[in-house]
Amino acid sequence: MLGPYEINDIYQTDCVEGLKKLPENCIDLCVSSPPYDGIRDYHGFSLDLHNVGIELYRVMKEGGIAVMVMQDQTRNFAKSLTTFRTAIDWCDNAGFRLFETLIYRKYGAEGGWW
């Protein structure tokens, strides 16, 4: 059991509030794909990535890995750089260390700015 949560169960809750209920140093790996920087409308939903980083670092085990699949918004052919700002914020303010930045191209339907 992880705090009030059972292992292998799914809980629909605010990410930050859910992380706050977990004990420290209990997560080995986090793979997440948060909303894509305003690219899609999530009906008023917004994610506080700063506090997600702080709480996620608290619950990660020493040597644990956090993987974030993110995409910057493009306006006038320029990227918003939100992914880089998030990585810097998590390193400067939450305690993470950046291991690697990967940029990949997803083949298939192109984005609206091409």
Residue pairs with C-beta under 8 A, 6 or more apart in sequence:
1 7
2 22
2 23
2 26
3 21
3 22
3 23
4 21
5 11
5 18
5 21
5 22
11 18
15 47
15 52
15 55
16 48
16 51
16 52
16 55
19 52
19 55
19 56
19 58
19 59
20 55
22 59
23 59
24 58
24 59
25 59
25 60
25 61
25 62
26 59
26 61
27 56
27 59
27 60
27 61
27 64
28 60
28 61
28 64
28 65
29 64
29 65
29 66
29 67
30 56
30 60
30 64
30 65
30 66
30 67
31 67
31 69
32 66
32 67
32 68
32 69
33 68
33 69
33 70
34 47
34 49
34 52
34 68
34 70
35 42
35 45
35 46
35 47
36 70
36 71
36 73
37 70
37 71
37 72
37 73
37 80
37 82
37 83
38 73
39 71
39 73
49 86
49 89
50 89
50 93
53 86
53 89
53 90
53 93
53 94
53 96
54 93
54 94
56 66
56 94
57 66
57 90
57 94
57 95
57 96
60 66
65 99
66 96
68 83
68 86
70 82
70 83
70 86
71 83
72 79
72 80
72 81
72 82
72 83
73 79
73 80
73 82
74 80
74 111
74 113
77 113
87 98
87 101
90 96
91 97
91 98
